[in-house]
Every structure is written in structure tokens, then in C-alpha cells.
């Protein structure tokens, strides 16, 4: 039996310190936060981490942090959405990077700010068992529908693009299990999630976890004004998700979020992870 831990983490696209933090003797710069983010990875040790809001400089700092701690991870570059995987356990079979369109027919708005709304998809083979699986990390458009009309539909279409790529990878490898992880900026009752779950037949890791499921939304108010606190709210309000397809019944054992007090100084999104047995 092959055991895998799949994780997703929005690391907060923030390079420098803010005056509000500095006035309190705190530092939220990437240089200050990255060592903490590396410690989190060292504690969780996922086989694959799909990340979001990791700009070019943060990717470099993070990669050097992993190297300095001698952690067995290799990076697949993605603009704001890189993947880090355990190269001692997995080998990369295939990968593709997608930058979502800025415009969709029928809408005037630009739905891809700074070309940061992207998807990185890959296929991995577990070295010992030879089993393969596909995974994509993504960060969908963020504006609310009430502010920019068409935002809900943009997220749905971005989800469609990501799922099309993942399902193609899965089919090319004999119907291999597939995982879509990331900050979807969408709750359970929105078109993006409804499309993935109800139209395309994917499952939410929370729904099928056989042993444990976290009941929190996994979000806090960390931002320019200072570190936050963990917000009240159940899984139906979460925007960071792990969606799955082609998993055997009972294969997904645990769905959890990493929510410590120290992490409130690192990012506003709690890492989300799932333990799988194939």
C-alpha cells in the first residue's frame, strides 16, 4: 500500500515589511516569514505541496530554505503557483503550466491580474510501487461578483480549464487518481465548486475523509495591518480546497488544516492537507 500526503498552501504574496508591523516590532517580509514556512513544511512533510501566491523572489528564498534544511524537495516552477515534491519518493513524469486567459467571451473585465491566475499540473510516479497520480495547484480569480460582474463565471471557467488538463493527464495514465488543490477563492455554494463536484463528478476531500476531517474554514486576518486570528466558520465557508477524482473507496483517510498560533504571522491561509492510501 502506498501512502501519500497531498498539501496546498497559500503563502501570502508579500515581500517587504509594513509600517503597522514594524511599529509593533514585527516583520512580515518574505525574508522573515520564509524560515517559518519552511518549518511548517518540515513538520508536515507532504509528498507534494501545491502552493499559491509565491512570487519569484519568494520561490527563490523558499527553495534555498529547503536546501539549507536538507529537505528532499524539488521545485517545479509556476508563476505564483509552484509545486514542491519529494524527489526521494516521487519522480516527475509530465507537467504543464497554464496561465488563464485575461478575458472570457461575454465579459469586459480582466480576470487575470499580473498574469498571476495560473495552474501548474503534473504527473508523478511513486518510485517504490510504480503507481502514478496527477495533481494541479491553482489560484483562481479573486474579486466578488458584486464588485466585478462575471467573476463567478470566470472562476468556473478557470476550474474547467484546470480539470480538463488533469483529466487528460489521468486518462493518459490509465485513469490515475487526480488531485486539484489550491486557493479557489470560492466557497462550496459557488459555481466553480458546483461545476467541479456536480457537473464533472469530482469529490471534495472533506466529504470522503474516512478517519478525520477538519471542521474549520482555515482562514485568518493576517495582512498589511498585522497578524490576525483564526476566524470562526465551518468548511462550507472555506476557499482553500482539495478536490479528487478516481480514488478507490476509502482511500482518502484524513482531511486537515494546519492552524497554530505561530502560523498567524506567516499567512492568512492555513495549509490544507489530505492523507491518502493507494
C-alpha positions as CSV (number, residue, x, y, z in Angstrom):
1,X,0.0,0.0,0.0
2,X,1.3,3.4,-1.0
3,X,0.7,6.3,1.5
4,X,0.7,9.8,0.2
5,X,0.2,13.2,1.8
6,X,-1.1,15.9,-0.5
7,X,-1.0,19.5,0.6
8,X,-1.9,23.0,-0.6
9,X,-0.7,26.3,0.8
10,X,-1.3,30.0,0.0
11,X,1.9,31.6,1.3
12,X,0.8,35.3,1.0
13,X,2.4,37.3,-1.8
14,X,4.2,39.8,0.5
15,X,7.9,40.8,0.0
16,X,8.5,43.7,2.4
17,X,7.5,44.7,5.9
18,X,4.5,47.0,6.5
19,X,4.6,50.1,8.8
20,X,1.9,48.6,11.1
21,X,4.0,45.5,11.6
22,X,7.2,47.5,12.1
23,X,5.6,49.8,14.7
24,X,4.8,46.7,16.8
25,X,8.3,45.3,16.4
26,X,7.2,42.7,13.9
27,X,8.4,41.8,10.5
28,X,6.2,40.2,7.8
29,X,8.7,40.4,5.0
30,X,9.3,37.3,2.9
31,X,12.8,37.0,4.3
32,X,11.4,36.9,7.8
33,X,8.5,34.6,7.1
34,X,10.1,32.0,4.8
35,X,12.0,30.2,7.6
36,X,8.7,29.7,9.4
37,X,7.1,28.4,6.2
38,X,10.0,26.0,5.8
39,X,9.5,24.8,9.3
40,X,5.8,24.1,8.6
41,X,6.8,22.0,5.6
42,X,9.3,20.2,7.7
43,X,6.6,19.4,10.2
44,X,4.0,18.3,7.7
45,X,6.4,16.6,5.2
46,X,3.8,16.3,2.4
47,X,4.8,14.2,-0.7
48,X,3.5,17.0,-2.9
49,X,2.8,20.7,-1.9
50,X,0.9,22.8,-4.4
51,X,1.5,26.4,-3.5
52,X,-0.1,29.7,-4.3
53,X,0.9,33.4,-4.0
54,X,4.6,32.5,-4.2
55,X,6.2,35.3,-6.3
56,X,9.6,34.9,-8.0
57,X,11.6,36.1,-5.0
58,X,9.7,34.0,-2.5
59,X,10.2,30.9,-4.7
60,X,14.0,31.5,-4.6
61,X,14.0,32.1,-0.8
62,X,11.9,29.1,-0.2
63,X,14.0,26.8,-2.4
64,X,17.2,27.9,-0.6
65,X,15.4,27.4,2.8
66,X,14.6,23.8,1.8
67,X,18.2,23.3,0.6
68,X,19.6,24.7,3.9
69,X,17.4,22.3,5.9
70,X,18.4,19.4,3.7
71,X,14.7,18.7,2.9
72,X,14.3,16.3,0.0
73,X,12.1,18.6,-2.2
74,X,12.4,19.6,-5.8
75,X,10.5,22.6,-7.3
76,X,8.5,22.8,-10.4
77,X,8.4,26.4,-11.4
78,X,5.0,28.1,-11.8
79,X,4.3,31.8,-11.8
80,X,2.8,32.2,-8.3
81,X,1.7,28.6,-8.3
82,X,4.8,26.3,-7.9
83,X,4.8,22.7,-6.9
84,X,7.3,21.2,-4.5
85,X,7.6,17.4,-4.4
86,X,9.6,14.8,-2.5
87,X,12.1,13.7,-5.1
88,X,13.3,10.9,-2.7
89,X,9.9,9.2,-3.1
90,X,8.5,10.5,-6.4
91,X,9.6,11.0,-10.0
92,X,8.2,13.6,-12.3
93,X,6.6,12.1,-15.4
94,X,5.0,15.1,-17.0
95,X,4.0,18.6,-16.3
96,X,2.4,21.7,-17.9
97,X,1.9,25.3,-16.9
98,X,-1.3,27.2,-17.7
99,X,-1.8,31.0,-17.5
100,X,-5.5,31.5,-17.5
101,X,-7.0,33.9,-20.2
102,X,-7.3,37.5,-19.2
103,X,-10.7,37.8,-20.8
104,X,-13.7,35.5,-21.4
105,X,-16.3,35.9,-24.1
106,X,-19.3,37.8,-22.9
107,X,-17.4,39.8,-20.2
108,X,-15.4,43.0,-20.4
109,X,-13.3,42.7,-17.2
110,X,-9.7,41.4,-17.0
111,X,-9.8,38.3,-14.9
112,X,-6.1,37.7,-14.6
113,X,-4.3,40.4,-12.6
114,X,-0.5,40.5,-13.3
115,X,-0.9,37.1,-15.0
116,X,-0.9,35.6,-11.5
117,X,-4.1,33.4,-12.0
118,X,-2.4,30.2,-13.1
119,X,-2.4,26.5,-12.9
120,X,0.5,24.1,-12.7
121,X,-0.3,20.4,-13.4
122,X,1.9,17.4,-13.1
123,X,2.0,13.6,-13.2
124,X,4.1,11.8,-10.6
125,X,5.2,8.2,-10.2
126,X,5.8,6.7,-6.7
127,X,9.2,5.1,-7.0
128,X,8.7,2.0,-4.9
129,X,5.2,1.0,-6.1
130,X,5.2,2.5,-9.6
131,X,1.8,4.0,-9.0
132,X,1.0,7.2,-10.8
133,X,-1.2,10.2,-10.0
134,X,-1.9,13.6,-11.3
135,X,-2.0,16.9,-9.4
136,X,-2.6,20.5,-10.2
137,X,-2.3,23.6,-8.0
138,X,-4.2,26.7,-8.9
139,X,-5.1,30.2,-7.7
140,X,-8.4,31.4,-9.2
141,X,-9.7,34.9,-9.8
142,X,-10.4,36.7,-6.5
143,X,-12.9,39.5,-7.0
144,X,-16.5,39.1,-5.7
145,X,-19.3,39.0,-8.2
146,X,-20.9,42.1,-6.7
147,X,-17.8,44.1,-7.4
148,X,-16.9,42.8,-10.9
149,X,-19.8,41.1,-12.7
150,X,-18.6,37.8,-14.3
151,X,-16.2,36.9,-11.5
152,X,-18.2,33.8,-10.5
153,X,-18.3,32.6,-14.2
154,X,-14.5,33.4,-14.6
155,X,-13.7,31.1,-11.7
156,X,-16.0,28.4,-13.1
157,X,-14.2,28.6,-16.5
158,X,-10.8,28.6,-14.9
159,X,-11.8,25.5,-12.9
160,X,-12.9,23.9,-16.2
161,X,-9.5,24.6,-17.8
162,X,-7.7,23.0,-14.8
163,X,-10.0,20.0,-14.7
164,X,-9.7,19.4,-18.5
165,X,-5.9,19.3,-18.1
166,X,-6.0,17.0,-15.1
167,X,-8.5,14.6,-16.6
168,X,-6.3,14.4,-19.8
169,X,-3.3,13.5,-17.7
170,X,-5.3,10.9,-15.7
171,X,-6.6,9.3,-18.9
172,X,-3.1,9.2,-20.4
173,X,-2.0,7.1,-17.4
174,X,-4.8,4.6,-17.2
175,X,-7.3,6.6,-15.2
176,X,-4.8,7.5,-12.5
177,X,-6.0,9.3,-9.4
178,X,-6.1,13.1,-9.8
179,X,-6.0,16.0,-7.3
180,X,-6.9,19.6,-7.8
181,X,-5.6,21.7,-4.9
182,X,-5.5,25.4,-4.3
183,X,-7.0,28.7,-3.3
184,X,-10.1,28.7,-5.4
185,X,-11.5,31.9,-3.9
186,X,-14.8,30.1,-4.0
187,X,-17.0,28.6,-1.3
188,X,-18.9,25.3,-1.6
189,X,-22.1,27.0,-2.8
190,X,-20.5,28.8,-5.8
191,X,-20.4,28.0,-9.5
192,X,-16.8,26.9,-9.5
193,X,-17.3,24.2,-6.8
194,X,-20.7,23.2,-8.2
195,X,-19.2,22.7,-11.6
196,X,-16.3,20.5,-10.3
197,X,-18.5,18.4,-7.9
198,X,-21.8,18.2,-9.6
199,X,-21.0,18.5,-13.3
200,X,-17.6,16.9,-13.6
201,X,-18.0,14.3,-10.9
202,X,-15.1,15.3,-8.7
203,X,-15.3,14.8,-4.9
204,X,-14.2,17.1,-2.1
205,X,-11.6,15.6,0.2
206,X,-13.6,16.8,3.2
207,X,-16.7,14.8,2.1
208,X,-14.9,11.5,1.7
209,X,-12.3,11.5,4.5
210,X,-12.7,8.1,6.2
211,X,-11.0,8.8,9.6
212,X,-10.8,12.6,10.2
213,X,-12.0,15.9,8.7
214,X,-11.2,19.4,9.9
215,X,-14.3,21.5,10.6
216,X,-12.7,24.9,10.3
217,X,-12.6,27.2,7.3
218,X,-8.8,27.7,7.9
219,X,-8.6,31.4,7.4
220,X,-7.3,34.3,9.5
221,X,-6.9,38.1,9.2
222,X,-3.1,38.2,8.6
223,X,-2.4,41.2,6.3
224,X,-0.8,44.6,6.0
225,X,-2.3,45.8,9.3
226,X,-0.8,43.0,11.3
227,X,-1.2,39.3,12.2
228,X,-4.7,38.1,12.6
229,X,-6.6,35.4,14.5
230,X,-8.3,32.2,13.3
231,X,-11.8,33.1,12.1
232,X,-14.9,31.3,13.0
233,X,-16.5,29.5,10.2
234,X,-17.1,25.9,9.0
235,X,-15.9,24.0,6.0
236,X,-18.7,25.4,3.8
237,X,-17.0,28.8,4.1
238,X,-13.5,27.7,3.2
239,X,-11.9,28.8,-0.1
240,X,-8.8,26.5,0.1
241,X,-9.7,23.1,-1.3
242,X,-8.5,19.6,-2.2
243,X,-10.7,18.0,-4.9
244,X,-10.1,14.4,-6.1
245,X,-11.2,12.0,-8.8
246,X,-10.5,8.3,-9.5
247,X,-9.7,7.5,-5.9
248,X,-10.7,4.0,-4.6
249,X,-13.4,4.0,-2.0
250,X,-11.9,4.7,1.4
251,X,-8.5,5.7,0.1
252,X,-8.6,9.2,1.5
253,X,-8.2,8.9,5.2
254,X,-7.6,12.4,6.6
255,X,-8.5,15.9,5.6
256,X,-6.9,18.6,7.8
257,X,-5.7,22.2,8.1
258,X,-2.6,23.4,9.9
259,X,-3.7,26.0,12.3
260,X,-1.2,27.0,15.0
261,X,-0.8,30.4,16.8
262,X,2.7,30.9,15.2
263,X,1.2,30.5,11.7
264,X,-0.8,33.6,12.2
265,X,2.4,35.5,11.4
266,X,3.1,33.7,8.2
267,X,0.0,33.8,6.0
268,X,-3.8,34.3,6.1
269,X,-4.5,30.9,4.7
270,X,-3.9,27.7,6.7
271,X,-2.2,24.9,4.8
272,X,-4.7,22.2,3.9
273,X,-3.6,18.6,3.5
274,X,-5.0,15.1,2.9
275,X,-3.6,11.7,3.7
276,X,-4.3,9.0,1.0
277,X,-3.7,5.3,0.8
278,X,-3.4,3.8,-2.7
